[in-house]
Amino acid sequence: MPWKEWITRLKPASPEALAFGGLWASLLDLALVAVVLGVAIDAHAPPQDLAWKPLRLSDPPGLATAAKFRAAAADPDLCRQVLAEGGVAFTDQPDRTDGACPLTNTLRLGAGTTPLAPAGPVMTCPLALGYAFWDRHVLQPVAQTAAGAAVSRVEHYGVFACRNVYGRSEGRRSEHASANALDVAAVVLEDGRRLSVLGDFNDDGDGGTLMRAARTGACDYFRAVLSPDYNAAHADHLHLDFGRFRLCR
């Protein structure tokens, strides 16, 4: 059949077919725009704002930091990877499955964070991750702002203690029983000043400003943060834990 005759026999497209074709063309245009936009965002947006970019200790907090932090804390291997890539040294500790308070997923922090005193307590990797981020993105910045000096040492009352909450004879285990809580008592600044929770938290001066800001900022990196504002049992320390319950006070 001659091609001219074949063309004359073609039926014109129905309105429905034309509309369907137009819809697909629009969808393809939108897909192309989305791809181009995605490439531009991936190339130019800050990595801390993008959920698909890896969590890095060196990045300032961003739109996606909280979600990426939770994912890293829940994954023992990723938790350690983020610490190592952030320049934080640590020594893995063997799991201890016997006894009244078994320990798993624990380590001792080394260089790369503000030293703890006493040094090198055994703690879970999520707690270590929280400490590293709190130290880098909360404690040191607020110390510079409030007191005009960096923190050289963080004094604490301990991490691991095989006991129930508040040391009661009955009830649920404390997060300290799994090395999943840190009690911060004081900070020592590079200029020699020592600021404590007991002596400075409720003060109107630099020490109080620093302590209260450190407490509030810790809520971004720990699940429970308890201070003198919570009850008298925490009058002399900030309790920072990575347990089941979320509380910031």
N, C-alpha and C positions, 0 to 999 in steps of 0.2 A: 504494500500500500504506500503510495506516495506520501511523503511526510506532510505536505500541505493538507491532504485529505484527512490524515490522522489527527492533525491539530484541530480541524474543524469539527471532528466528532467528540473532542473532549468536552465534558460537562463543566460548566462554571462551578467553582467551589461554593458550597452552601455558606450562609452567614455563620452557622455554628462552627464549621471548619475554619473559617477565617478568624473567628473569635478565639478558637482554641490555639491556632497558630500564633496569634498575637500574644496570647498569654504565655506560651512557651518562649517566645522571643523576649518578653519582658523579664521572665524568670532567668533566662540566660544572661541578660544584661545585668540583673541584680547580682547574680553569682559572680560575674566578672568583676563588678565593683567591689563585692565582698572580698574576693581574693586579693585585689590590689590594695584595698584598705588593710587587710590582715597583714600583708607583707610590709606595708608602711609602718603599721603599729609595732610589729615584731622588730623592725629595724631601728625605730626611733623612740619608742616609749621606754620609760625607765623599767628595768627588769623587775624591780620590786612591785610594780603595778600589774605584772602579767603572770597569771596563774601557771602557765606552761614553762616559765623560766625557773631554773633551780633556785632554791633558797640559799642566800649567801649572807654570812655574818657581816661582811663588809658593806652590804647595801643598807641604806637607811630604811626605816619602816615605810611601807607603801600600801597600796590598795589590796594586794594579794598576800602580804606578809603573814597575816594571821592564819589564813587557810594553809599556806605552805608550811608554817611553823607547826601547826597541829599534825600535819601529815608526817613531818620529819620526826616529831616526838613519838609518834605511834609506830615508827619503823626503826628497830635497833640499828640496822646497817646504815640507813639514811641519816639517822641521828649522828652517828660517828663520822660519816662522810662530811656532813655540814661542819662539824667541829674541826675536823682535820683540814678541810679546805679553807676554813676561817683562821687558820694559824693557831689553833688551840691544841696543845699537847695533852695527851691523856694516856693512862695505862689501864687496860681492861683488867677486871677482876673476875676470878672464877665464880661461877654460880655456886651458891651454898643452899642445898635443898634439904638439909637435915636441920633439926632443932625447931624451936618454937617460932622463930622468925626467919624463914628462908629468904635469901637474897638472889635476885636474878637481874641481868642486864645492868650491871654496875661497873663503875670505873673510878679512877682517881684523876682529878684534873692536875695538869702541870702548867707550864708556861703558856702565855697567850691570853690569860684573864687576870684580873686583879687578884693577887694572892689572898687566900683564905688563911685565917689564923684561929685555931690550929690548922696546920697545913695538910693538904691531901686527904680529906675525909672521903670515905667510900660513899658514893651516891649513884642513883640511877642515871642512865643517860638522858632521859627527859629532864630531870632536875638540873643536870650539868648544862644541857642546852639552854634551859631557861636562865640559868645563872649567867652564861656567856652573853646572851642577848640583852639581859637586864643590865649587866655590867657595862657593855659596850654602848647601848642606846638609851639607857636611862640614868644609871648611877653616875657615870663619869660626866655626862653633859650637865646634869643638875648640880653636881658638885662644883663644876666650873662656874655655872650661872649663879648659884646661891652663895658659894664660899670663895670663889676665885682661885681654887686650887684643885688639882686632881686627887683622886683617892689612891693611896699607896697600899692599903691593906683593909680587908674586911674581916672583922672579928665576929665569931659566931659561937653559939652554945652547943653546937653539934648537929649531926645529920642522922646517924643511926642510933636508935635506942629501942631495944626489944620491950615494948610496953604498950599498954592500952592508952586511949585518949585521956589526957590529964593524969596519967599514972594510976587510973582507977583499977581496982581488982577485977572488975567485970566490965563488959561492954566491948565495943569494936576496937580493933587495933589502930593505933596512931599511924600516920604515914611515915613517921620516924622508924617504925618497926620494919619497914622495907627500904630504908635509906632513901626515902622519896620526899623528904622535907628538910629545909635548912632554916635554922633560927639565927637571924642576923642581929647581933647585939650592938655593934658600933662600927664606925669607919674611922680610919686614921688618914689624914690628909698629908700630902707631900711636904707641907710646911710644918708638920708636927702636931697640928691640932687633932684632938680626938673628940668625935661627936658621937654620942650614944643615944640609943632609943630612950632609955630611962631618963637621962638627964636633959635631952634636947628636943624630943619629939613634940612636946607641947609648948616649947619656947617660941617667942615671937621673933627671935633673931635668925641668923643664917642657918644655925644648926636645925632649928625646927622646920624652916623652909626646905632644907635639903632632905630631912628625914621623911617629911610628909610627901614630898614629890617623889622620892624613891619608892615609898609605899604605893602610891597611886600608879606610878609607871610600871611597877612589878605586876600589876593585874593584867597587863598585856602578854606576859610570858609565863605566868603560873596560874594554876586553877584556883588555888585558895591563897589569899594574902590576908593575914590577920595582924593587927597592930594594937597599940593602946586604945584605939577607938573601938575595938571589938569587945574586950573585957579586961579585967584586972590581971588575968593570967598572962596576958601579953603586954604588960606594962613595960617590960624591959627588953623586948625583942620584936622583930618582924618575922612572923612565921610564913615561909614561902614553900608551898608544896605543889606536887603534880598529881594529886589524888583524884577521887571520883567526884567530889563536890566542888562547885564553883562559888566562890565568895570573895568579895573584895571589901574589906573594911579595916 
